[in-house]
Amino acid sequence: MNINIIASVGKNYEIGYKNKLVCPIREDLIFFKNLTIYNTVLMGKNTYQSIGKELPNRKNIVITHSNIKGIITYKNKEDFIADYKNTLENIFIIGGESIYNQFINDADNIYLTEIDKSFKADTFFPIFDKTKYEKEVLSILKDNDINYKHILYRRIK
């Protein structure tokens, strides 16, 4: 199993407000889709509810204590890891804050869209030890007045 984390963060690592992205950027959503398509996406219940449906062309998994009709669910990280640890699947952790916190120390790759702006937020991406990763700037972009970068942090083996 290859664990990838993907998120879009503001200057203060803010990711969401009232169960919505702090800054949905069209090109960034396309970047997200292109990376995650035909892979497995894992999320918490609030992220699933904010999306409102299963993401197409991906295996959707939700960590929750609830049952969600038609969706693979796990009650906790440990149960998920037990089932997937020996697979070759690319797993993309897509949020929210609690799920990022649970998986941040297990990530092989972290794809961050770093937005050069602060936002009002109630959920945040965890601070992680960047010295354990090689940093690669994938692209530097601008959307209206918002500058942002797609960054790949690849774990140093």
N, C-alpha and C positions, 0 to 999 in steps of 0.2 A: 504494500500500500504506500502510495506517495501522497503525503498530506500537503496541500496547498491552501494558503489562506488568501482571500481576495477581499479588498475593501477600498472604499473611497473615504479619505480623511481630510478634515480641515487642518489649519495650522496648529490647533491644540488637540489634535487627534479626535475631534468630534466626528461622529458618524451618523447620528440620528436625532430627530426631535419629534415627539408625539407619534412614534412608530412610522416615520417617513425619513428618507434620506435627507441629509442637510442640504445637499446641492446636487440634484440629479442633472448630469451633463450628458446630452445625447450621445456624443462620441465615446464617452466613458462607458455608457450602457452597452454600446456596440462592442467595445473592448472586452467587457465582462462576458457578453454572450459568446464572442469568438473564443475566449479561453475556456469557458465552462461547457460549451456544447459537446454532446456525446460523452460526457463524463458524469461523475456522481457529484451532486451538490448536497451538502449537509448544513442544516440550519436549525435554529431554535423555533419554537412555536410562534413567537411574536414576529419574527422575520417572515415565516410562512404566511401568517395572517396579513402582514403588510403587503406582500406580493399578491395575495388573494387567490392564488391558483398554483397548480403544479407548473414548474418551468418546463417548457416543451423540449424534447430531444435530450433530456437529462434524466438520470435516475435521481429522484428527489427523496431525501431522508430527513426526517425531523426528529430532534431530541425533545421529548415531551412526556409528561405523565398521562396525557390524553390520547385517545384513539382518534385518528383522522382518516375518514373513509377514503380508501384508494391510495393511501400514502404509507410508505414504510416508516415505522416509528421505532425509536429506542427510548427507554426510560432514562438512560444515562450514557456517558462517554465510554465507560468500561465495557458495557454490553456491546456497543458499536465496535470498539476496538477488537474485542474477542472474536466477533464475526468476520472482520475485514483485515486483520493483521497479516494474514498470509496471502492476500490477493495482490494482483498487479494493478489494481485500479488507481486511477488518479482521482483523489477526493478533493473537492474544493469546499472549504469552510467559508460560508457566505454570510454569517452573522447570526445573531446580533452580539451585543457586548458580552453576555455571559458565555456564549459558545466560543467567541474569540479568546476569552480569558482561559477557558478550559483547554484549548488546543494550541495556544501560542508557543508553548515550549516544545511542541511536537512537530512544528512546521518544517518541512523540507524547503519550501519556497513560500515567500510572502509577496504577493502582488499588491502594491499600494498605489492608488491614485492619490498623490499628494497635492492638495489644492492650496494655493497661496492666498488663503483668506480664512478669517475666523467666522464661526457661525454660532447662533444660539442652539444649544444641544442639551439633551438629557441622557444620551448614550455616547460612550467613547470607546475607541480602539485601545487595547492595552499597550503600554510602553514595553518595548522588548529590547533585548541586548543586541544591538546592531553589530557589535564586534564579532558575533558568531556567524555573520553573514557577509557574503560578497554582494556589493551593491552594483546594479546595472541600470542605468537610465535607458528605458526603452523608447520614450518619446517625450518631447517638451511641446506642449500645446496651449492654445488660448481659445476660450469660448466667450465671446463678447468681452467683458472686462475681467474675466477670471483666468488667471494663469494656473496651469496644473501640469504635473509630470506623471507618467506611468513609470514606476520603479519596480524592479524585481530584486528582492533580497533572497539570495541563494545560500542555503546553509553550507558552511565550510565543513567538509568531511574530514 
